[in-house]
Amino acid sequence: MSTVTVSAFIEAQDADLWRLLTDLPARADWLSAVGAVEVLTGGGFSPGTSWRETRVRPDGGSEAEEFEVVEATAPRRVVLCSRGAGVDYRITWTLRTVERRRRGCTEVTVQQEAVPTRPYGRVLALILGGLAARAVEGALRRDLADLALAAGSARSAEAA
């Protein structure tokens, strides 16, 4: 199993970040790597909710990934799973209110765990592990930067 964890301090309230993270139809509006989102289940954002995202790869191609909510504890933690070819992924977003520079902000941590489910998944993890971890880290950092930018845009729109 390989795990990649990244964190960022975002100057926004956890409830505002939670709204961004859980508004599935709007994900393509603020996540720069996401071209489209198709919600596959009805109802609100809760365990069992699933959707398909089409993500743009760095090489210009795209690939669709399906996600399902495993756990949702507003506005603190959301756990998603995504089944891949030979590997299952578990993505955990954790939001923790902190005070920085005498202002409230939120420490956002996102962790992706890759669990091989087939023998070739284990072999690929051994061969490509370091390269894949760097690619995942870059993608997670970009998602966090996109979240911070979207939170700043939302604050600007509310102030206007």
KELUM-688362 format. One record per atom (N, C-alpha, C, O, CB): x, y, z; residue number from 1. Coordinates in Angstrom, 2 decimals, always signed. Glycine has a CB too. Layout:
N
       u       v       w  nr
       X       Y       Z NUM
...
REM end
This chain:
160
       u       v       w  nr
   +0.85   -1.18   +0.00   1
   +0.00   +0.00   +0.00   1
   +0.89   +1.23   +0.00   1
   +1.88   +1.29   +0.74   1
   -0.97   +0.00   +1.23   1
   +0.56   +2.22   -0.82   2
   +1.30   +3.47   -0.79   2
   +0.35   +4.58   -0.37   2
   -0.83   +4.57   -0.71   2
   +1.95   +3.78   -2.18   2
   +0.90   +5.53   +0.36   3
   +0.11   +6.64   +0.88   3
   +0.82   +7.94   +0.57   3
   +2.03   +8.06   +0.77   3
   -0.14   +6.49   +2.39   3
   +0.06   +8.91   +0.09   4
   +0.58  +10.26   -0.16   4
   -0.32  +11.22   +0.59   4
   -1.54  +11.16   +0.49   4
   +0.62  +10.60   -1.71   4
   +0.30  +12.12   +1.36   5
   -0.44  +13.09   +2.16   5
   +0.11  +14.49   +1.90   5
   +1.32  +14.70   +1.92   5
   -0.37  +12.74   +3.66   5
   -0.79  +15.44   +1.66   6
   -0.40  +16.84   +1.53   6
   -1.36  +17.69   +2.34   6
   -2.52  +17.33   +2.54   6
   -0.39  +17.29   +0.03   6
   -0.86  +18.84   +2.81   7
   -1.68  +19.76   +3.61   7
   -1.45  +21.18   +3.13   7
   -0.42  +21.50   +2.54   7
   -1.35  +19.63   +5.12   7
   -2.44  +22.03   +3.40   8
   -2.32  +23.45   +3.10   8
   -3.19  +24.21   +4.09   8
   -4.22  +23.71   +4.55   8
   -2.74  +23.76   +1.63   8
   -2.77  +25.43   +4.41   9
   -3.59  +26.32   +5.21   9
   -4.35  +27.21   +4.24   9
   -3.75  +27.88   +3.40   9
   -2.72  +27.17   +6.22   9
   -5.68  +27.22   +4.36  10
   -6.52  +28.01   +3.46  10
   -7.30  +29.02   +4.30  10
   -7.97  +28.65   +5.27  10
   -7.50  +27.09   +2.64  10
   -7.20  +30.27   +3.93  11
   -7.87  +31.33   +4.67  11
   -9.35  +31.35   +4.31  11
   -9.80  +32.18   +3.52  11
   -7.22  +32.70   +4.39  11
  -10.07  +30.42   +4.89  12
  -11.52  +30.29   +4.71  12
  -12.04  +29.44   +5.86  12
  -11.30  +28.68   +6.47  12
  -11.87  +29.65   +3.31  12
  -13.31  +29.59   +6.13  13
  -13.94  +28.81   +7.18  13
  -14.16  +27.37   +6.68  13
  -14.38  +27.14   +5.49  13
  -15.29  +29.46   +7.62  13
  -14.10  +26.43   +7.61  14
  -14.27  +25.03   +7.23  14
  -15.62  +24.78   +6.57  14
  -15.71  +23.97   +5.65  14
  -14.13  +24.13   +8.45  14
  -16.68  +25.46   +7.02  15
  -18.01  +25.26   +6.44  15
  -18.05  +25.70   +4.98  15
  -18.72  +25.07   +4.16  15
  -19.07  +26.04   +7.25  15
  -17.33  +26.78   +4.64  16
  -17.28  +27.23   +3.25  16
  -16.52  +26.24   +2.37  16
  -16.93  +25.96   +1.25  16
  -16.63  +28.62   +3.16  16
  -15.43  +25.71   +2.89  17
  -14.66  +24.71   +2.15  17
  -15.46  +23.43   +1.99  17
  -15.43  +22.79   +0.93  17
  -13.33  +24.42   +2.86  17
  -16.19  +23.06   +3.03  18
  -17.03  +21.88   +2.97  18
  -18.06  +22.02   +1.85  18
  -18.30  +21.08   +1.09  18
  -17.74  +21.65   +4.33  18
  -18.68  +23.20   +1.74  19
  -19.67  +23.42   +0.67  19
  -19.03  +23.24   -0.71  19
  -19.64  +22.63   -1.59  19
  -20.27  +24.84   +0.78  19
  -17.82  +23.75   -0.89  20
  -17.14  +23.57   -2.17  20
  -16.86  +22.09   -2.45  20
  -17.10  +21.60   -3.55  20
  -15.83  +24.37   -2.19  20
  -16.35  +21.40   -1.45  21
  -15.99  +19.99   -1.63  21
  -17.19  +19.09   -1.91  21
  -17.06  +18.09   -2.62  21
  -15.27  +19.49   -0.41  21
  -18.33  +19.44   -1.37  22
  -19.49  +18.55   -1.45  22
  -20.52  +18.96   -2.50  22
  -21.51  +18.26   -2.68  22
  -20.15  +18.48   -0.13  22
  -20.31  +20.08   -3.19  23
  -21.19  +20.50   -4.27  23
  -20.69  +19.83   -5.55  23
  -19.90  +20.41   -6.30  23
  -21.24  +22.08   -4.42  23
  -21.16  +18.62   -5.79  24
  -20.63  +17.81   -6.88  24
  -20.78  +18.46   -8.26  24
  -19.81  +18.47   -9.02  24
  -21.30  +16.49   -6.89  24
  -21.95  +18.99   -8.64  25
  -22.07  +19.59   -9.97  25
  -21.09  +20.76  -10.18  25
  -20.73  +21.04  -11.32  25
  -23.49  +20.06  -10.19  25
  -20.68  +21.43   -9.12  26
  -19.80  +22.59   -9.26  26
  -18.31  +22.22   -9.27  26
  -17.47  +23.09   -9.49  26
  -20.06  +23.57   -8.14  26
  -17.97  +20.97   -9.03  27
  -16.55  +20.57   -8.97  27
  -15.78  +20.94  -10.23  27
  -14.63  +21.37  -10.15  27
  -16.45  +19.08   -8.73  27
  -16.41  +20.77  -11.38  28
  -15.73  +21.08  -12.64  28
  -15.48  +22.59  -12.79  28
  -14.64  +23.00  -13.58  28
  -16.56  +20.57  -13.83  28
  -16.22  +23.41  -12.03  29
  -16.03  +24.86  -12.10  29
  -14.76  +25.31  -11.39  29
  -14.16  +26.31  -11.78  29
  -17.23  +25.56  -11.49  29
  -14.36  +24.59  -10.34  30
  -13.20  +25.08   -9.57  30
  -12.00  +24.14   -9.58  30
  -10.88  +24.58   -9.27  30
  -13.62  +25.31   -8.15  30
  -12.18  +22.89   -9.92  31
  -11.04  +21.97  -10.01  31
  -10.48  +22.03  -11.43  31
  -11.13  +21.59  -12.37  31
  -11.45  +20.51   -9.65  31
   -9.28  +22.57  -11.58  32
   -8.71  +22.81  -12.91  32
   -8.47  +21.52  -13.70  32
   -8.47  +21.56  -14.93  32
   -7.42  +23.56  -12.78  32
   -8.28  +20.40  -13.02  33
   -8.02  +19.14  -13.73  33
   -9.30  +18.40  -14.09  33
   -9.25  +17.37  -14.76  33
   -7.15  +18.26  -12.88  33
  -10.45  +18.91  -13.65  34
  -11.72  +18.22  -13.89  34
  -12.47  +18.91  -15.02  34
  -12.78  +20.10  -14.94  34
  -12.59  +18.18  -12.60  34
  -12.76  +18.14  -16.07  35
  -13.47  +18.70  -17.21  35
  -14.97  +18.54  -17.10  35
  -15.72  +19.37  -17.62  35
  -12.99  +18.06  -18.47  35
  -15.43  +17.48  -16.43  36
  -16.87  +17.23  -16.32  36
  -17.14  +16.36  -15.11  36
  -16.30  +15.57  -14.68  36
  -17.41  +16.56  -17.61  36
  -18.34  +16.51  -14.57  37
  -18.80  +15.70  -13.44  37
  -20.19  +15.19  -13.76  37
  -21.07  +15.96  -14.16  37
  -18.79  +16.52  -12.10  37
  -20.40  +13.90  -13.57  38
  -21.71  +13.29  -13.73  38
  -22.09  +12.64  -12.41  38
  -21.45  +11.68  -11.99  38
  -21.72  +12.26  -14.91  38
  -23.13  +13.15  -11.76  39
  -23.59  +12.58  -10.49  39
  -24.39  +11.32  -10.82  39
  -25.30  +11.35  -11.65  39
  -24.46  +13.62   -9.67  39
  -24.03  +10.21  -10.17  40
  -24.63   +8.92  -10.48  40
  -25.74   +8.52   -9.53  40
  -26.51   +7.60   -9.82  40
  -23.58   +7.86  -10.48  40
  -25.84   +9.20   -8.39  41
  -26.88   +8.88   -7.40  41
  -27.66  +10.14   -7.07  41
  -27.18  +11.25   -7.28  41
  -26.26   +8.27   -6.12  41
  -28.86   +9.95   -6.57  42
  -29.68  +11.09   -6.16  42
  -29.47  +11.40   -4.69  42
  -28.73  +10.71   -3.99  42
  -31.16  +10.82   -6.43  42
  -30.13  +12.44   -4.24  43
  -30.03  +12.81   -2.83  43
  -28.84  +13.70   -2.55  43
  -28.15  +14.14   -3.47  43
  -29.95  +11.58   -1.97  43
  -28.61  +13.96   -1.29  44
  -27.51  +14.83   -0.88  44
  -26.19  +14.10   -0.82  44
  -26.08  +12.93   -1.18  44
  -27.81  +15.44   +0.46  44
  -25.18  +14.82   -0.34  45
  -23.83  +14.28   -0.22  45
  -23.75  +13.49   +1.08  45
  -23.75  +14.08   +2.17  45
  -22.76  +15.42   -0.25  45
  -23.69  +12.18   +0.98  46
  -23.66  +11.30   +2.15  46
  -23.06   +9.97   +1.74  46
  -22.87   +9.72   +0.55  46
  -25.10  +11.11   +2.76  46
  -22.76   +9.10   +2.71  47
  -22.23   +7.78   +2.34  47
  -23.13   +7.11   +1.29  47
  -24.36   +7.07   +1.43  47
  -22.10   +6.88   +3.58  47
  -22.49   +6.60   +0.25  48
  -23.21   +5.96   -0.84  48
  -23.35   +6.86   -2.07  48
  -23.59   +6.36   -3.17  48
  -24.57   +5.55   -0.37  48
  -23.19   +8.17   -1.89  49
  -23.25   +9.09   -3.03  49
  -22.09   +8.77   -3.97  49
  -20.96   +8.57   -3.53  49
  -23.20  +10.58   -2.56  49
  -22.37   +8.73   -5.27  50
  -21.29   +8.45   -6.22  50
  -21.40   +9.36   -7.44  50
  -22.47   +9.85   -7.78  50
  -21.32   +6.98   -6.65  50
  -20.24   +9.57   -8.08  51
  -20.17  +10.41   -9.27  51
  -18.98  +10.00  -10.11  51
  -18.08   +9.29   -9.66  51
  -20.08  +11.90   -8.88  51
  -19.00  +10.46  -11.34  52
  -17.90  +10.21  -12.28  52
  -17.30  +11.55  -12.66  52
  -18.01  +12.47  -13.06  52
  -18.40   +9.42  -13.56  52
  -15.98  +11.66  -12.52  53
  -15.25  +12.86  -12.94  53
  -14.40  +12.51  -14.15  53
  -13.77  +11.45  -14.20  53
  -14.37  +13.41  -11.78  53
  -14.38  +13.40  -15.11  54
  -13.44  +13.27  -16.22  54
  -12.29  +14.22  -15.92  54
  -12.47  +15.44  -15.91  54
  -14.12  +13.59  -17.61  54
  -11.12  +13.65  -15.68  55
   -9.93  +14.44  -15.35  55
   -9.02  +14.54  -16.55  55
   -8.84  +13.58  -17.31  55
   -9.18  +13.81  -14.16  55
   -8.44  +15.72  -16.71  56
   -7.49  +15.97  -17.79  56
   -6.10  +15.61  -17.28  56
   -5.66  +16.11  -16.24  56
   -7.55  +17.46  -18.28  56
   -5.41  +14.75  -18.02  57
   -4.05  +14.35  -17.65  57
   -3.06  +15.40  -18.12  57
   -3.36  +16.19  -19.02  57
   -3.70  +12.97  -18.24  57
   -1.87  +15.43  -17.52  58
   -0.84  +16.38  -17.95  58
   -0.47  +16.26  -19.43  58
   -0.02  +17.24  -20.04  58
   +0.39  +16.19  -17.12  58
   -0.65  +15.06  -20.02  59
   -0.31  +14.88  -21.43  59
   -1.41  +15.34  -22.37  59
   -1.30  +15.20  -23.59  59
   +0.01  +13.42  -21.71  59
   -2.50  +15.90  -21.80  60
   -3.59  +16.41  -22.61  60
   -4.74  +15.43  -22.80  60
   -5.83  +15.83  -23.20  60
   -3.08  +16.81  -23.93  60
   -4.50  +14.16  -22.51  61
   -5.57  +13.17  -22.59  61
   -6.51  +13.31  -21.41  61
   -6.35  +14.19  -20.57  61
   -4.98  +11.75  -22.65  61
   -7.49  +12.45  -21.34  62
   -8.41  +12.49  -20.21  62
   -8.79  +11.07  -19.80  62
   -8.65  +10.12  -20.57  62
   -9.68  +13.31  -20.56  62
   -9.26  +10.96  -18.58  63
   -9.73   +9.68  -18.09  63
  -10.84   +9.91  -17.07  63
  -10.83  +10.88  -16.32  63
   -8.57   +8.85  -17.47  63
  -11.79   +9.00  -17.08  64
  -12.92   +9.10  -16.17  64
  -12.63   +8.26  -14.93  64
  -12.10   +7.15  -15.02  64
  -14.23   +8.64  -16.85  64
  -12.98   +8.81  -13.78  65
  -12.82   +8.10  -12.51  65
  -14.14   +8.18  -11.77  65
  -14.79   +9.22  -11.75  65
  -11.67   +8.71  -11.65  65
  -14.54   +7.07  -11.17  66
  -15.76   +7.07  -10.35  66
  -15.37   +7.11   -8.89  66
  -14.44   +6.43   -8.45  66
  -16.64   +5.83  -10.66  66
  -16.10   +7.93   -8.13  67
  -15.88   +8.08   -6.70  67
  -17.16   +7.76   -5.96  67
  -18.27   +7.99   -6.45  67
  -15.40   +9.50   -6.37  67
  -16.99   +7.23   -4.75  68
  -18.12   +6.99   -3.86  68
  -17.77   +7.51   -2.48  68
  -16.65   +7.32   -2.00  68
  -18.50   +5.47   -3.81  68
  -18.74   +8.16   -1.84  69
  -18.53   +8.65   -0.48  69
  -18.65   +7.47   +0.47  69
  -19.64   +6.74   +0.47  69
  -19.57   +9.77   -0.11  69
  -17.61   +7.29   +1.29  70
  -17.60   +6.23   +2.30  70
  -18.00   +6.81   +3.65  70
  -18.71   +6.17   +4.43  70
  -16.20   +5.57   +2.38  70
  -17.54   +8.02   +3.91  71
  -17.80   +8.69   +5.19  71
  -17.91  +10.18   +4.94  71
  -17.13  +10.74   +4.16  71
  -16.69   +8.37   +6.24  71
  -18.86  +10.83   +5.61  72
  -19.00  +12.29   +5.50  72
  -19.41  +12.84   +6.85  72
  -20.53  +12.61   +7.31  72
  -20.03  +12.67   +4.40  72
  -18.51  +13.57   +7.49  73
  -18.77  +14.19   +8.78  73
  -18.57  +15.69   +8.61  73
  -17.46  +16.21   +8.72  73
  -17.83  +13.61   +9.90  73
  -19.68  +16.39   +8.33  74
  -19.62  +17.83   +8.05  74
  -19.23  +18.59   +9.31  74
  -19.66  +18.22  +10.40  74
  -20.97  +18.35   +7.52  74
  -18.45  +19.63   +9.19  75
  -17.61  +20.05   +8.07  75
  -16.16  +19.63   +8.29  75
  -15.25  +20.40   +8.00  75
  -17.69  +21.56   +7.88  75
  -15.94  +18.44   +8.77  76
  -14.60  +18.02   +9.21  76
  -13.88  +17.00   +8.34  76
  -12.67  +17.09   +8.16  76
  -14.71  +17.48  +10.55  76
  -14.62  +16.03   +7.80  77
  -13.93  +14.91   +7.16  77
  -14.82  +14.25   +6.12  77
  -16.02  +14.05   +6.33  77
  -13.49  +13.87   +8.21  77
  -14.21  +13.94   +4.99  78
  -14.90  +13.16   +3.97  78
  -13.92  +12.11   +3.46  78
  -12.76  +12.40   +3.19  78
  -15.43  +14.07   +2.81  78
  -14.42  +10.89   +3.33  79
  -13.61   +9.78   +2.83  79
  -14.29   +9.25   +1.57  79
  -15.48   +8.95   +1.56  79
  -13.45   +8.64   +3.91  79
  -13.48   +9.15   +0.50  80
  -13.97   +8.68   -0.78  80
  -13.24   +7.42   -1.17  80
  -12.11   +7.19   -0.72  80
  -13.81   +9.76   -1.87  80
  -13.86   +6.60   -2.00  81
  -13.14   +5.47   -2.57  81
  -13.32   +5.51   -4.08  81
  -14.33   +6.00   -4.60  81
  -13.64   +4.11   -1.98  81
  -12.33   +4.99   -4.77  82
  -12.34   +4.89   -6.22  82
  -11.66   +3.58   -6.58  82
  -10.52   +3.34   -6.20  82
  -11.64   +6.12   -6.90  82
  -12.36   +2.76   -7.32  83
  -11.80   +1.48   -7.71  83
  -11.07   +1.63   -9.05  83
  -11.62   +2.15  -10.02  83
  -12.90   +0.39   -7.80  83
   -9.84   +1.17   -9.07  84
   -9.04   +1.23  -10.29  84
   -8.73   -0.16  -10.81  84
   -9.20   -1.16  -10.25  84
   -7.74   +2.00  -10.05  84
   -7.96   -0.22  -11.86  85
   -7.55   -1.49  -12.44  85
   -6.40   -2.06  -11.62  85
   -5.25   -1.66  -11.78  85
   -7.14   -1.32  -13.93  85
   -6.73   -3.01  -10.74  86
   -5.71   -3.64   -9.92  86
   -5.37   -2.90   -8.64  86
   -4.59   -3.40   -7.82  86
   -4.48   -3.80  -10.70  86
   -5.95   -1.71   -8.45  87
   -5.67   -0.90   -7.27  87
   -6.94   -0.16   -6.86  87
   -7.64   +0.40   -7.71  87
   -4.51   +0.12   -7.54  87
   -7.25   -0.17   -5.58  88
   -8.33   +0.65   -5.05  88
   -7.73   +1.85   -4.35  88
   -6.68   +1.75   -3.70  88
   -9.24   -0.16   -4.08  88
   -8.39   +2.99   -4.49  89
   -7.90   +4.23   -3.89  89
   -8.87   +4.69   -2.81  89
  -10.08   +4.57   -2.94  89
   -7.72   +5.33   -4.96  89
   -8.30   +5.22   -1.74  90
   -9.08   +5.80   -0.65  90
   -8.54   +7.21   -0.45  90
   -7.36   +7.39   -0.16  90
   -8.97   +4.94   +0.69  90
   -9.41   +8.20   -0.61  91
   -9.01   +9.60   -0.51  91
   -9.72  +10.21   +0.69  91
  -10.95  +10.19   +0.77  91
   -9.34  +10.39   -1.83  91
   -8.95  +10.76   +1.61  92
   -9.52  +11.35   +2.82  92
   -9.19  +12.83   +2.86  92
   -8.03  +13.23   +2.79  92
   -8.97  +10.64   +4.10  92
  -10.23  +13.65   +2.95  93
  -10.09  +15.09   +3.13  93
  -10.41  +15.40   +4.58  93
  -11.47  +15.02   +5.08  93
  -11.03  +15.90   +2.14  93
   -9.50  +16.10   +5.27  94
   -9.71  +16.48   +6.67  94
   -9.59  +17.99   +6.77  94
   -8.62  +18.57   +6.28  94
   -8.69  +15.77   +7.62  94
  -10.57  +18.63   +7.41  95
  -10.57  +20.08   +7.59  95
  -10.49  +20.37   +9.08  95
  -11.28  +19.86   +9.87  95
  -11.85  +20.73   +6.96  95
   -9.53  +21.20   +9.46  96
   -9.32  +21.53  +10.87  96
   -9.14  +23.04  +11.02  96
   -8.24  +23.63  +10.43  96
   -8.08  +20.77  +11.45  96
  -10.02  +23.65  +11.80  97
   -9.95  +25.09  +12.02  97
   -8.73  +25.42  +12.86  97
   -8.47  +24.79  +13.88  97
  -11.24  +25.61  +12.72  97
   -7.98  +26.41  +12.42  98
   -6.78  +26.87  +13.14  98
   -6.74  +28.40  +13.09  98
   -7.46  +29.02  +12.31  98
   -5.47  +26.25  +12.53  98
   -5.90  +28.97  +13.93  99
   -5.69  +30.42  +13.88  99
   -4.28  +30.66  +13.37  99
   -3.31  +30.16  +13.93  99
   -5.91  +31.08  +15.28  99
   -4.19  +31.44  +12.31 100
   -2.89  +31.82  +11.74 100
   -2.90  +33.33  +11.56 100
   -3.86  +33.91  +11.06 100
   -2.62  +31.09  +10.38 100
   -1.82  +33.94  +11.98 101
   -1.70  +35.39  +11.86 101
   -2.93  +36.10  +12.41 101
   -3.41  +37.08  +11.85 101
   -1.49  +35.79  +10.39 101
   -3.41  +35.58  +13.52 102
   -4.56  +36.13  +14.23 102
   -5.85  +36.13  +13.42 102
   -6.79  +36.88  +13.70 102
   -4.27  +37.53  +14.66 102
   -5.89  +35.28  +12.42 103
   -7.10  +35.11  +11.64 103
   -7.46  +33.64  +11.62 103
   -6.59  +32.76  +11.68 103
   -6.92  +35.65  +10.20 103
   -8.74  +33.38  +11.54 104
   -9.18  +31.99  +11.42 104
   -8.94  +31.47  +10.02 104
   -9.16  +32.18   +9.04 104
  -10.65  +31.86  +11.79 104
   -8.49  +30.27   +9.93 105
   -8.35  +29.61   +8.64 105
   -8.50  +28.12   +8.88 105
   -8.74  +27.67  +10.00 105
   -6.97  +29.94   +7.96 105
   -8.37  +27.37   +7.82 106
   -8.58  +25.93   +7.91 106
   -7.35  +25.21   +7.37 106
   -6.87  +25.50   +6.27 106
   -9.85  +25.51   +7.15 106
   -6.86  +24.26   +8.15 107
   -5.83  +23.38   +7.64 107
   -6.55  +22.24   +6.92 107
   -7.35  +21.52   +7.51 107
   -4.88  +22.84   +8.79 107
   -6.26  +22.10   +5.64 108
   -6.88  +21.05   +4.84 108
   -5.81  +20.02   +4.52 108
   -4.76  +20.35   +3.97 108
   -7.53  +21.63   +3.53 108
   -6.08  +18.79   +4.88 109
   -5.18  +17.69   +4.59 109
   -5.91  +16.71   +3.69 109
   -7.05  +16.33   +3.96 109
   -4.68  +16.99   +5.90 109
   -5.24  +16.31   +2.63 110
   -5.81  +15.29   +1.75 110
   -4.80  +14.16   +1.65 110
   -3.61  +14.36   +1.42 110
   -6.16  +15.87   +0.33 110
   -5.32  +12.96   +1.84 111
   -4.47  +11.77   +1.84 111
   -5.05  +10.76   +0.85 111
   -6.25  +10.48   +0.87 111
   -4.36  +11.15   +3.27 111
   -4.18  +10.23   +0.00 112
   -4.62   +9.18   -0.92 112
   -3.84   +7.91   -0.62 112
   -2.61   +7.90   -0.60 112
   -4.42   +9.60   -2.40 112
   -4.58   +6.85   -0.39 113
   -3.98   +5.53   -0.16 113
   -4.30   +4.67   -1.38 113
   -5.44   +4.63   -1.85 113
   -4.51   +4.87   +1.17 113
   -3.30   +3.98   -1.87 114
   -3.49   +3.04   -2.98 114
   -3.29   +1.64   -2.44 114
   -2.23   +1.31   -1.91 114
   -2.50   +3.34   -4.16 114
   -4.31   +0.81   -2.59 115
   -4.26   -0.56   -2.08 115
   -4.36   -1.52   -3.26 115
   -5.42   -1.64   -3.88 115
   -5.40   -0.82   -1.05 115
   -3.26   -2.22   -3.59 116
   -3.32   -3.18   -4.71 116
   -4.36   -4.27   -4.41 116
   -4.41   -4.81   -3.31 116
   -1.92   -3.82   -4.96 116
   -5.17   -4.58   -5.43 117
   -6.19   -5.62   -5.28 117
   -5.91   -6.83   -6.15 117
   -6.57   -7.86   -6.02 117
   -7.55   -5.06   -5.62 117
   -4.93   -6.71   -7.03 118
   -4.55   -7.80   -7.93 118
   -3.03   -7.90   -7.94 118
   -2.34   -6.92   -7.66 118
   -5.11   -7.58   -9.37 118
   -2.50   -9.07   -8.27 119
   -1.04   -9.23   -8.29 119
   -0.33   -8.20   -9.18 119
   +0.72   -7.69   -8.81 119
   -0.69  -10.62   -8.77 119
   -0.90   -7.88  -10.37 120
   -0.22   -6.91  -11.23 120
   -0.25   -5.51  -10.62 120
   +0.62   -4.70  -10.94 120
   -0.86   -6.90  -12.62 120
   -1.22   -5.21   -9.76 121
   -1.24   -3.93   -9.05 121
   -0.05   -3.81   -8.11 121
   +0.54   -2.74   -7.97 121
   -2.54   -3.76   -8.27 121
   +0.30   -4.93   -7.46 122
   +1.46   -4.94   -6.56 122
   +2.76   -4.76   -7.35 122
   +3.65   -4.02   -6.94 122
   +1.51   -6.25   -5.76 122
   +2.85   -5.44   -8.49 123
   +4.05   -5.34   -9.33 123
   +4.21   -3.91   -9.84 123
   +5.31   -3.35   -9.78 123
   +3.97   -6.33  -10.53 123
   +3.12   -3.31  -10.33 124
   +3.20   -1.93  -10.80 124
   +3.59   -0.99   -9.68 124
   +4.36   -0.05   -9.90 124
   +1.86   -1.50  -11.40 124
   +3.08   -1.23   -8.48 125
   +3.42   -0.37   -7.34 125
   +4.92   -0.45   -7.06 125
   +5.54   +0.57   -6.74 125
   +2.61   -0.78   -6.09 125
   +5.49   -1.63   -7.16 126
   +6.93   -1.77   -6.94 126
   +7.75   -1.07   -8.02 126
   +8.74   -0.41   -7.72 126
   +7.31   -3.25   -6.89 126
   +7.32   -1.21   -9.26 127
   +8.08   -0.65  -10.38 127
   +7.90   +0.87  -10.47 127
   +8.88   +1.60  -10.65 127
   +7.64   -1.30  -11.69 127
   +6.67   +1.34  -10.35 128
   +6.36   +2.75  -10.58 128
   +6.06   +3.52   -9.31 128
   +5.64   +4.68   -9.38 128
   +5.20   +2.86  -11.50 128
   +6.26   +2.92   -8.16 129
   +5.86   +3.52   -6.89 129
   +6.29   +4.96   -6.69 129
   +5.46   +5.82   -6.42 129
   +6.40   +2.72   -5.79 129
   +7.60   +5.25   -6.81 130
   +8.09   +6.60   -6.57 130
   +7.57   +7.60   -7.58 130
   +7.18   +8.71   -7.21 130
   +9.58   +6.61   -6.58 130
   +7.55   +7.21   -8.84 131
   +7.05   +8.09   -9.89 131
   +5.56   +8.37   -9.70 131
   +5.12   +9.51   -9.81 131
   +7.30   +7.46  -11.28 131
   +4.81   +7.33   -9.40 132
   +3.37   +7.49   -9.19 132
   +3.11   +8.37   -7.97 132
   +2.21   +9.21   -8.01 132
   +2.70   +6.12   -9.01 132
   +3.87   +8.18   -6.90 133
   +3.68   +8.99   -5.69 133
   +3.93  +10.47   -5.98 133
   +3.20  +11.33   -5.48 133
   +4.61   +8.51   -4.57 133
   +4.95  +10.77   -6.77 134
   +5.22  +12.18   -7.12 134
   +4.09  +12.77   -7.97 134
   +3.71  +13.92   -7.78 134
   +6.57  +12.29   -7.88 134
   +3.56  +11.97   -8.89 135
   +2.45  +12.44   -9.72 135
   +1.21  +12.68   -8.88 135
   +0.52  +13.68   -9.06 135
   +2.14  +11.42  -10.83 135
   +0.92  +11.76   -7.95 136
   -0.23  +11.92   -7.07 136
   -0.05  +13.14   -6.18 136
   -0.99  +13.91   -5.99 136
   -0.44  +10.65   -6.21 136
   +1.15  +13.32   -5.63 137
   +1.40  +14.49   -4.78 137
   +1.16  +15.77   -5.55 137
   +0.54  +16.70   -5.03 137
   +2.84  +14.46   -4.24 137
   +1.63  +15.84   -6.78 138
   +1.41  +17.03   -7.61 138
   -0.07  +17.28   -7.85 138
   -0.53  +18.42   -7.78 138
   +2.14  +16.90   -8.94 138
   -0.81  +16.23   -8.15 139
   -2.25  +16.37   -8.39 139
   -2.98  +16.83   -7.13 139
   -3.87  +17.68   -7.20 139
   -2.84  +15.04   -8.88 139
   -2.62  +16.26   -5.98 140
   -3.27  +16.66   -4.73 140
   -2.94  +18.12   -4.39 140
   -3.82  +18.86   -3.94 140
   -2.83  +15.73   -3.57 140
   -1.71  +18.52   -4.59 141
   -1.33  +19.92   -4.34 141
   -2.10  +20.87   -5.27 141
   -2.54  +21.94   -4.84 141
   +0.20  +20.12   -4.55 141
   -2.28  +20.47   -6.52 142
   -3.05  +21.30   -7.46 142
   -4.50  +21.39   -7.00 142
   -5.10  +22.47   -7.06 142
   -2.98  +20.72   -8.89 142
   -5.09  +20.27   -6.54 143
   -6.47  +20.31   -6.04 143
   -6.59  +21.23   -4.83 143
   -7.58  +21.96   -4.71 143
   -6.94  +18.89   -5.67 143
   -5.60  +21.20   -3.93 144
   -5.63  +22.09   -2.77 144
   -5.51  +23.55   -3.20 144
   -6.20  +24.42   -2.66 144
   -4.50  +21.74   -1.79 144
   -4.64  +23.83   -4.15 145
   -4.50  +25.20   -4.65 145
   -5.79  +25.67   -5.31 145
   -6.19  +26.82   -5.15 145
   -3.32  +25.30   -5.65 145
   -6.44  +24.79   -6.06 146
   -7.72  +25.12   -6.69 146
   -8.78  +25.40   -5.63 146
   -9.58  +26.32   -5.78 146
   -8.18  +23.98   -7.62 146
   -8.79  +24.62   -4.56 147
   -9.74  +24.82   -3.47 147
   -9.51  +26.19   -2.82 147
  -10.47  +26.91   -2.56 147
   -9.62  +23.70   -2.42 147
   -8.26  +26.54   -2.57 148
   -7.94  +27.84   -1.97 148
   -8.38  +28.97   -2.88 148
   -8.95  +29.96   -2.42 148
   -6.43  +27.96   -1.67 148
   -8.14  +28.84   -4.17 149
   -8.53  +29.87   -5.13 149
  -10.05  +30.01   -5.17 149
  -10.57  +31.13   -5.18 149
   -7.99  +29.53   -6.53 149
  -10.76  +28.88   -5.19 150
  -12.22  +28.92   -5.22 150
  -12.78  +29.55   -3.94 150
  -13.76  +30.29   -3.98 150
  -12.79  +27.50   -5.40 150
  -12.16  +29.24   -2.81 151
  -12.62  +29.82   -1.54 151
  -12.41  +31.33   -1.55 151
  -13.27  +32.07   -1.07 151
  -11.87  +29.18   -0.34 151
  -11.29  +31.79   -2.09 152
  -11.04  +33.22   -2.19 152
  -12.01  +33.90   -3.13 152
  -12.47  +35.00   -2.84 152
   -9.63  +33.47   -2.66 152
  -12.35  +33.26   -4.24 153
  -13.32  +33.80   -5.18 153
  -14.71  +33.88   -4.56 153
  -15.44  +34.85   -4.78 153
  -13.36  +32.96   -6.45 153
  -15.07  +32.87   -3.78 154
  -16.37  +32.87   -3.11 154
  -16.45  +34.00   -2.09 154
  -17.48  +34.66   -1.97 154
  -16.62  +31.51   -2.43 154
  -15.35  +34.23   -1.35 155
  -15.33  +35.32   -0.37 155
  -15.46  +36.67   -1.07 155
  -16.17  +37.55   -0.59 155
  -14.04  +35.28   +0.48 155
  -14.77  +36.84   -2.20 156
  -14.83  +38.10   -2.95 156
  -16.25  +38.37   -3.47 156
  -16.72  +39.50   -3.44 156
  -13.84  +38.08   -4.12 156
  -16.92  +37.31   -3.94 157
  -18.27  +37.46   -4.46 157
  -19.24  +37.82   -3.34 157
  -20.16  +38.61   -3.56 157
  -18.72  +36.18   -5.15 157
  -19.05  +37.25   -2.15 158
  -19.92  +37.57   -1.01 158
  -19.71  +39.01   -0.55 158
  -20.67  +39.66   -0.12 158
  -19.66  +36.60   +0.15 158
  -18.49  +39.51   -0.62 159
  -18.19  +40.86   -0.17 159
  -18.74  +41.92   -1.13 159
  -19.00  +43.05   -0.73 159
  -16.68  +41.04   +0.00 159
  -18.91  +41.56   -2.40 160
  -19.36  +42.53   -3.42 160
  -20.83  +42.85   -3.29 160
  -21.36  +43.65   -4.07 160
  -19.08  +42.00   -4.81 160
REM end
